[in-house]
Amino acid sequence: MLTEKRCEKRCEYCAWADKTAGGDMLCYYHGPVDKDNSCRRYKYDPFKRVPERPAELKKTEIETL
């Protein structure tokens, strides 16, 4: 989650990797890699993280009147 202090290391969130058309990542240092891969040069980029959709609130009977 975005609010967690530590997130799992994945090339999908690395500043040195970009997405390719095939769904894998293209690393600046290692070339084509899997998006679940990580290496010692991992650098977290918060702008690559896509937040989950928030849960829908249930409407009560009073609000629907």
Backbone as JSON Lines, residues from 0, in Angstrom:
{"i":0,"aa":"M","n":[0.82,-1.18,0.0],"ca":[0.0,0.0,0.0],"c":[0.87,1.25,0.0]}
{"i":1,"aa":"L","n":[0.29,2.34,-0.35],"ca":[1.04,3.59,-0.42],"c":[1.42,4.12,0.95]}
{"i":2,"aa":"T","n":[0.64,3.79,1.98],"ca":[0.92,4.33,3.3],"c":[1.94,3.51,4.07]}
{"i":3,"aa":"E","n":[2.3,2.33,3.58],"ca":[3.29,1.51,4.27],"c":[4.67,2.14,4.13]}
{"i":4,"aa":"K","n":[5.47,2.01,5.2],"ca":[6.8,2.59,5.15],"c":[7.74,1.78,4.27]}
{"i":5,"aa":"R","n":[7.52,0.48,4.2],"ca":[8.37,-0.37,3.38],"c":[7.5,-1.08,2.37]}
{"i":6,"aa":"C","n":[7.84,-1.0,1.13],"ca":[7.14,-1.75,0.1],"c":[8.12,-2.78,-0.47]}
{"i":7,"aa":"E","n":[7.56,-3.78,-1.12],"ca":[8.42,-4.82,-1.66],"c":[9.24,-4.29,-2.83]}
{"i":8,"aa":"K","n":[10.46,-4.75,-2.95],"ca":[11.33,-4.31,-4.03],"c":[10.95,-5.04,-5.3]}
{"i":9,"aa":"R","n":[10.51,-4.29,-6.3],"ca":[10.14,-4.84,-7.59],"c":[10.59,-3.86,-8.66]}
{"i":10,"aa":"C","n":[11.03,-4.38,-9.78],"ca":[11.45,-3.52,-10.88],"c":[10.3,-2.64,-11.37]}
{"i":11,"aa":"E","n":[9.09,-3.07,-11.1],"ca":[7.92,-2.3,-11.49],"c":[7.89,-0.92,-10.84]}
{"i":12,"aa":"Y","n":[8.49,-0.77,-9.67],"ca":[8.52,0.49,-8.94],"c":[9.89,1.16,-8.94]}
{"i":13,"aa":"C","n":[10.83,0.65,-9.71],"ca":[12.19,1.16,-9.71],"c":[12.34,2.38,-10.63]}
{"i":14,"aa":"A","n":[13.16,3.32,-10.22],"ca":[13.41,4.52,-11.02],"c":[14.25,4.22,-12.25]}
{"i":15,"aa":"W","n":[14.99,3.11,-12.24],"ca":[15.89,2.78,-13.35],"c":[15.24,1.89,-14.39]}
{"i":16,"aa":"A","n":[13.98,1.53,-14.25],"ca":[13.31,0.63,-15.18],"c":[12.08,1.29,-15.79]}
{"i":17,"aa":"D","n":[11.8,0.94,-17.05],"ca":[10.63,1.42,-17.75],"c":[9.87,0.23,-18.32]}
{"i":18,"aa":"K","n":[8.55,0.38,-18.46],"ca":[7.72,-0.7,-19.0],"c":[7.94,-0.84,-20.5]}
{"i":19,"aa":"T","n":[7.88,-2.09,-20.98],"ca":[7.93,-2.37,-22.41],"c":[6.54,-2.78,-22.87]}
{"i":20,"aa":"A","n":[6.36,-2.91,-24.17],"ca":[5.06,-3.28,-24.72],"c":[4.65,-4.68,-24.31]}
{"i":21,"aa":"G","n":[5.61,-5.56,-24.04],"ca":[5.3,-6.93,-23.67],"c":[4.93,-7.12,-22.22]}
{"i":22,"aa":"G","n":[4.95,-6.08,-21.41],"ca":[4.6,-6.18,-20.0],"c":[5.81,-6.33,-19.09]}
{"i":23,"aa":"D","n":[6.98,-6.61,-19.65],"ca":[8.19,-6.7,-18.84],"c":[8.79,-5.31,-18.66]}
{"i":24,"aa":"M","n":[9.93,-5.26,-18.02],"ca":[10.59,-3.99,-17.76],"c":[11.93,-3.94,-18.49]}
{"i":25,"aa":"L","n":[12.34,-2.75,-18.86],"ca":[13.64,-2.53,-19.47],"c":[14.48,-1.73,-18.49]}
{"i":26,"aa":"C","n":[15.48,-2.4,-17.9],"ca":[16.32,-1.8,-16.88],"c":[17.49,-1.06,-17.51]}
{"i":27,"aa":"Y","n":[17.85,0.06,-16.94],"ca":[18.97,0.86,-17.43],"c":[20.28,0.1,-17.29]}
{"i":28,"aa":"Y","n":[20.39,-0.74,-16.26],"ca":[21.63,-1.45,-15.99],"c":[21.65,-2.89,-16.49]}
{"i":29,"aa":"H","n":[20.5,-3.59,-16.44],"ca":[20.46,-5.02,-16.75],"c":[19.71,-5.38,-18.02]}
{"i":30,"aa":"G","n":[19.14,-4.42,-18.71],"ca":[18.4,-4.72,-19.93],"c":[17.0,-5.23,-19.61]}
{"i":31,"aa":"P","n":[16.45,-6.1,-20.47],"ca":[15.09,-6.59,-20.23],"c":[15.04,-7.52,-19.01]}
{"i":32,"aa":"V","n":[14.12,-7.24,-18.09],"ca":[13.95,-8.03,-16.88],"c":[12.45,-8.19,-16.61]}
{"i":33,"aa":"D","n":[12.12,-9.14,-15.74],"ca":[10.75,-9.36,-15.32],"c":[10.34,-8.26,-14.35]}
{"i":34,"aa":"K","n":[9.05,-7.88,-14.33],"ca":[8.62,-6.78,-13.46],"c":[8.67,-7.13,-11.99]}
{"i":35,"aa":"D","n":[8.7,-8.43,-11.64],"ca":[8.78,-8.85,-10.24],"c":[10.22,-8.99,-9.77]}
{"i":36,"aa":"N","n":[11.17,-8.77,-10.64],"ca":[12.6,-8.89,-10.32],"c":[13.07,-7.66,-9.54]}
{"i":37,"aa":"S","n":[14.21,-7.76,-8.88],"ca":[14.84,-6.61,-8.25],"c":[16.34,-6.86,-8.14]}
{"i":38,"aa":"C","n":[17.12,-5.81,-8.0],"ca":[18.57,-5.96,-7.89],"c":[19.1,-4.97,-6.85]}
{"i":39,"aa":"R","n":[20.39,-4.94,-6.68],"ca":[20.98,-4.07,-5.64],"c":[20.93,-2.6,-6.02]}
{"i":40,"aa":"R","n":[20.69,-2.28,-7.26],"ca":[20.59,-0.87,-7.7],"c":[19.16,-0.33,-7.6]}
{"i":41,"aa":"Y","n":[18.27,-1.08,-6.98],"ca":[16.87,-0.68,-6.84],"c":[16.76,0.69,-6.17]}
{"i":42,"aa":"K","n":[15.97,1.56,-6.79],"ca":[15.69,2.88,-6.24],"c":[14.19,3.13,-6.39]}
{"i":43,"aa":"Y","n":[13.5,3.27,-5.28],"ca":[12.05,3.41,-5.28],"c":[11.62,4.73,-5.92]}
{"i":44,"aa":"D","n":[10.64,4.64,-6.82],"ca":[10.05,5.81,-7.46],"c":[8.56,5.83,-7.14]}
{"i":45,"aa":"P","n":[8.11,6.71,-6.24],"ca":[6.7,6.69,-5.82],"c":[5.72,7.04,-6.93]}
{"i":46,"aa":"F","n":[6.15,7.67,-7.99],"ca":[5.25,8.04,-9.08],"c":[4.9,6.86,-9.97]}
{"i":47,"aa":"K","n":[5.63,5.76,-9.86],"ca":[5.32,4.56,-10.65],"c":[4.31,3.66,-9.94]}
{"i":48,"aa":"R","n":[3.98,3.97,-8.71],"ca":[3.06,3.15,-7.94],"c":[1.63,3.57,-8.24]}
{"i":49,"aa":"V","n":[0.76,2.64,-8.58],"ca":[-0.65,2.93,-8.86],"c":[-1.46,2.5,-7.65]}
{"i":50,"aa":"P","n":[-2.16,3.41,-6.99],"ca":[-2.91,3.05,-5.78],"c":[-4.14,2.2,-6.14]}
{"i":51,"aa":"E","n":[-4.55,1.38,-5.17],"ca":[-5.75,0.58,-5.35],"c":[-6.97,1.47,-5.24]}
{"i":52,"aa":"R","n":[-8.05,1.04,-5.88],"ca":[-9.29,1.82,-5.78],"c":[-9.85,1.69,-4.37]}
{"i":53,"aa":"P","n":[-10.36,2.77,-3.8],"ca":[-10.93,2.69,-2.45],"c":[-12.22,1.86,-2.47]}
{"i":54,"aa":"A","n":[-12.53,1.24,-1.36],"ca":[-13.75,0.45,-1.25],"c":[-14.97,1.36,-1.3]}
{"i":55,"aa":"E","n":[-16.02,0.85,-1.92],"ca":[-17.24,1.64,-2.01],"c":[-17.95,1.65,-0.66]}
{"i":56,"aa":"L","n":[-18.48,2.79,-0.3],"ca":[-19.23,2.91,0.94],"c":[-20.64,2.38,0.74]}
{"i":57,"aa":"K","n":[-21.13,1.66,1.73],"ca":[-22.49,1.14,1.66],"c":[-23.46,2.23,2.08]}
{"i":58,"aa":"K","n":[-24.53,2.36,1.31],"ca":[-25.55,3.36,1.65],"c":[-26.53,2.76,2.65]}
{"i":59,"aa":"T","n":[-26.89,3.55,3.63],"ca":[-27.89,3.1,4.6],"c":[-29.29,3.5,4.12]}
{"i":60,"aa":"E","n":[-30.28,2.94,4.75],"ca":[-31.64,3.24,4.33],"c":[-32.0,4.7,4.57]}
{"i":61,"aa":"I","n":[-31.43,5.33,5.57],"ca":[-31.73,6.73,5.88],"c":[-31.19,7.64,4.79]}
{"i":62,"aa":"E","n":[-30.01,7.33,4.27],"ca":[-29.43,8.18,3.23],"c":[-30.18,8.07,1.91]}
{"i":63,"aa":"T","n":[-30.83,6.94,1.64],"ca":[-31.53,6.77,0.37],"c":[-32.9,7.4,0.37]}
{"i":64,"aa":"L","n":[-33.44,7.81,1.52],"ca":[-34.77,8.43,1.57],"c":[-34.76,9.81,1.09]}
